[in-house]
């Protein structure tokens, strides 16, 4: 077997096996069962709650949980905006990087606040170490926000009838102390041991083998890169992200970062099964997600390994595959695999330039973000998939002539309205934003380095990445302009909180309803049949919403260049 393919299979299996055990551990954390880290972190958590004046034992309904989430995020966003606007005179700026412009600071603060990390700046020159540290803090708390919201969802279905859905602050704190920090320490240690910088000194002045004197940026990168992946954030410490040799030095660190970004989304699916004692349901959900993931990843790996036929026609050797924009230390296969993993999971980090991939590979990257529920980000992946479960249950109920039910609760008009708003809001933000930009040449065409179909793909990708809370980009786009900073910033805000509030509102409404025991006529949602029904609903909504736009971008580009 090709060694590159062996490496990809190893990455997937090395993620899957420990994710099952991590899922059980996370279920115990949110279920307040004894874990082996209690002795270390219980005193820390008690101190945090004592200082903050928060009572972690106070039960909240879904509205109170969401209010707590929104208010604390507002505070974090204001602090981020202040630091980015004033970083030039604040401490920890050894390289003298300037303040951000107001529109760029607006975009960056929101981007890291919503777990997207869409970066319209380069880390080497755009931010100080203090800003990097605060952005790293946001990468912890935004991942924990998604996980805490997911824990509220779990709690809503654990009890038969209730309005008490746990405490957001407690779920949030436990997500950081019990899950994110311990694993981040392990990942950061591996990265630092393999050459990723971990220092507060400024640029290093070195002389190359050619005798040239250059400055090499460094900083506390190992800690930053660890949580950027573990929290499915994706923000690069350096401008080239994980294609940078100091951010991702070798194949071992590449595997480490790949496992880090996939393990919690995997584990949370299994945590659902352990928490609700419905392990079969969790395996059905994981299987549907995996089918969707492989349907996107396998073609990308093949496309990138086969190389660019137009370059082959010129007589160039394509033995290594389509290597434009890729790092030789990773290869085309691992880069193709990463490109789908990072877009499916909404991490958004890159170890190669997505703008350089084959047209149909770019289409699959777009589809991964447009669907936005195959694994997904920390916590929010489950929330997005939950919306499609509600839709599938409703459609299935209509098909068999029964009132739709999920987990013993009837799905009625109010829940369906919320589910449809959330399901349609994602394509609305993407397509309206792209249409406006394409219609206004000063904002759209003049910011493109690539005309034609690929230029349209660049605009479509930017809004898709923003709406999916992904953060990756087709880098031929000149995105540091007031239009791109403000328009994507608005999309980032709306696309983060509405898809969280919507599923939690549905869960809260269902939790209040009378529990209906299963009977012979109950539609079972932990079967293979229902799994395929959910997959069909996902693909149907994605196809109807996005196929016309895809035909104007990557599909048209494929036909234009490769049908000659």
Helices and strands as residue ranges (DSSP letters): H 3-30, H 38-52, H 62-85, H 102-113, H 123-126, H 129-158, H 168-174, I 175-180, H 181-193, E 204-207, E 213-216, H 221-230, G 241-243, H 251-276, H 279-306, H 309-313, H 331-344, G 354-356, H 359-371, H 380-400, E 405-406, E 409-410, H 413-439, G 445-447, H 452-467, H 482-512, H 528-552, H 554-562
